[in-house]
Amino acid sequence: MLLNVGTFIRSATRFSPFIITHSSPSSFCFSFSPKQTVSFALQSSQMASFTTLSQSPPKLLFRQLFEKESSTYTYLLADCSHPDKPALLIDPVDRTVDRDLNLVKELGLKLIYAMNTHVHADHVTGTGLIKGKVPGVKSVISKASGSKADVFVEPGDKISFGDLFLEVRATPGHTMGCVTYVTGDGPDQPQPRMAFTGDALLIRGCGRTDFQIFTLLKETLLYPAHDYKGFSVTTVGEEMLYNPRLTKDEETFRNIMENLNLAYPKMIDVAVPANMVCGLQDLEPKAN
């Protein structure tokens, strides 16, 4: 996936106090303050990176990964200042498990969680495969999803990796079990905050939402589970102004969502049963 650099810069700068410096043909440096910068690497290899930097060594390592068949984003986060470099993956896809685990190995990280924002209908999760390849990794999903996992989370829970954590927020609507994972709030947590919205909120779209995401600060960076137009990131402020669905009154919003006339998802009959059992339905014991 090739990112549209011009569109990307406009998108990134509408509501965040970025100062842009062009450091190379494939990377841009976004400065939030004299002590903090954010680096984006735009590459043709379907991978973008974001790392918060400061005068001390950076704490959060972040990678945005892409699976082209389902247009799914997988996110890798790690506390690289911790001795163990604990890491987690959000919304991994079965087709790209080996790629993701190779990256984890190359970066010297210790993967501890493989997480889903919800039970997906357009791809099979990679969490089960990851658990089989990396001993000790725990799968995570919301309790409200009704699916299998090692760890079930509820609104308000915190998922720690090293000295960093993600906060769990309920954002049902696309499915009853949809949650959004938000990076921690505090002086020792990366800023601006980042929210991984799954299918609840997309860039200039949504999969139905309760709008709780809009209670976050306007500069909060939003990372969806999918994008079909070449976008990779947005902000709360942008979506409040420019999202063609969420800028409408409630009645208009309902009418839009009830008349999308979407095609029947081609993977749903395979993906949903698989994802209810961590993506490993073929390993489930058969009834006699």
N, C-alpha and C positions, 0 to 999 in steps of 0.2 A: 504494500500500500504506500503510495507516494503522498505525502502530506502537502497541501497547498500552503506554502510558506506565507504568502501575503495574507491569505484569509486567516491563517493561524495567528499571525502577529496581531492583526486587528482584533481577533477574538480574545487573545490573551491580555490586551492592553485596555480594553474598554473600561474595566472597573477596578483594575489593580494598578498601584503606583509603580509600574515597571519603568526602568530606564534601560533601553535596548542598546547593546553594543554588539557589533558583528565581529565575531572572533575567528570564524572560518566559514567556508561555503556550506558546511553541514551542521553548524551549531550556532546558537544564540545565547547570550547571557542576559538574564533578566534581574535587575537589581531592585531589592525592596528597601534597603537602607544601607548606610555605609558599612554595616556589620553583617549584612545578610544578602546573599544572591541566590538566584535559582537558575539552574542550567538546564536547557532543553537541547537534546541532540536529535536532529531530524535526519533520518536515515531511510534509504530505500529498502532496507532489510526488514521492514515491518516492525521495527522496534524503536521506541522513543524513550528517553531517559530524563529523569527529573531528580535532582539532588539538592537538598538545602545545604548551603555553605555558610560558614561564619568564620570568625577569627580562630576559633578552636576547630579541631577535626570534626567533619560532619557526622551527625548521628544517624540520620535516615538515608538509607540507600533505597532508591525507587526505580523500578523499570516497568514500562508499559509494553506489553507483548500482544501480538495480534494473530488470530487464527482466521484465515481468509474464507474458508468454506461457510462458516456461520457468522462471519464478521464480528467475532467475539474478542473482547479485550480481557487479557489476564494480567493481574498486577502482582509484582514481586516487591515486597517491602522487607527491610532488614535493619536492625540496629547495628551499624558497622562500628560503633565505638565500644560496644560490649565485647569482652574477650571471646565469647562463643559465637558472635555474629548471628544471633538467632533471626530466623526469617519466616515469612509466611507467604502463601500464594492465595490470591482471591480469584475465584471463578476459573480454575484451570480446565482445559479441554483435553479429552482423551487423545486426540490426534497429535497434540503438541507436548505431551508429557515429557518425552525424551529431550526435546529442545529445552524445555524449562528446567529440567533437572541438570542438564549439562551446564546451563548458565549458573545455576546455584553452585555447582561444583567449581566452575571456573572462578567465581567470585569468592570462594572460600567461606560460604555461608553454611549454617546449620538449619535446615528446614524443620520447623516444629509443627506448623499448622498448614492444612490445605482446606480452604474455606469456600463456601458458596453463599451468594447473596439470596438465592432462592432455588427452587426446583426448576431447572431450565427445560424448555420444550424444543429448543432448536439445536441442541448439541448434547452429547453425553459428557458428563463431568469427568475430569481426570483424577478426582480425589481418591477413588478406590485403587486405581493403578499406581498412584504415587505412594499410597500406604504399602503396597506390595513391593515397591522398589526401594523405599527408604524406611527402614525400621524405626519405629518411635514417632513417626508423624501421626498427628491426630486430625481427623476430619471434623469440620465445624459447619453447622447450619442452624437455622432458627428452630426452636421447639415447635413453633406454630406451623412449620412446613409439613410435619407428619412423616418425614423421611428418616432414614437411618443415618447415624453419624456417631462419632465418639464423644463429641461435645455439642450440647444443645444450648443455644444462647437465647436470651430474652432481652427486651428493651431495658437499657440501663446497664447491662453487663459490660465488662471491660475485658479485652483480650490482650494480654501483655506479651511482648516479645522484647526481651532485654529490659531496658529502662523506658521503652516506648509502649504505647498501647493504642488500641482501637476501641471506640465506644460504639455500642450497638443501638441503633434506632429502628423502631418499627416503621416500615413504609409500605403497608399492604395495599392491595388494589390490583396490581398485575397478577399476583397470587396472594393468597392469604398469609403466606409465610415470608413475604419479601422483607428484607432488612437492608439498611444502609450502614456501612461501616465508616466511622468518622475518626480521623486521627485525633489524638488527645489535645486537651486545652490546658495550657500552662507554660511557664517560662522555660521548662526543660523539654518541651515538645515542639516539633517543627511547625513553623508558621510561614505562610497562612495555612489554615487547616485544610485538609483534603477529605472529600467524601466520595466513597465508592458506592454508587447508587443502584447497581444492578440494572434491571429493566424499569425501575420505578420512574426515574427521570433520565431522559436521553437528551442529547444536544439538539435543541429546537424541537423536542418532541417528548413523549412520555408513554409509559405503558400502564397508565392509570396510577394515581398517587394521592396521598392524603395531604400533600403540600407541606408536611413537617420539615422537609428539606429547606424550605424557604425561611425557616426560623434561624438558620445559620447566618453568620455574617456575610455580607454581600461579596467580600473578597475570597470567600471559601472556594477552593478549586473543586470542580465536580468531574468525576471520572465515571462514565457509564460502562455497562457491560457490552454494549454494542454501538457501532456507528456504521452507517451505510453511505456516507457522503464524504469521507476523508477527514472528518474532524476528530480530534483526540481529547480535547479538554475544554471546559467552559467554566463559568463562575455562577454563583447564586445571583449576583447582580445582573449578569447578562440574561439569564433565563427569565428573571422577573420582568424584564423589559421586552425581550425579543422572542420568547417562546410562543409560537402561534397558537398553541393550545392553552397554555397556562396563563395567558394574559386576558382571557375571556371571563365573563361572568359564569356562575355555576351552571345555569341552564344551557348556555351555549357550549360549555365544556362537555356536559353530558351528551348533548346532541352530536358533537364532533366524535366522541368516543364510541357512541352507539352506531355510527354510520361510517366507520372506517372501511368496512367491507374487505377485510384482510383475507388473503388466501389461507386455506388450511395448512398449518405448518407441516412441511414435508417430513420432518424428523420427530414429530410429536409422539407418534405411536411407539417409537423405539426409545426416544430420549426420556420421556416421563417415567415409564416403568423402571428404566435403568437408574435414573437419578434418584428415585425413591429408595434405592438400596446402594447409594454411594457409587453408582456407575458400574456395578459389578453384578448385574442380574444373572449373567451366565454362570456365576459361581454359587448362586443360591441353591440350597438343596431342594430337589423336586419332591412333591408330595407323592406318596405311594397310591 
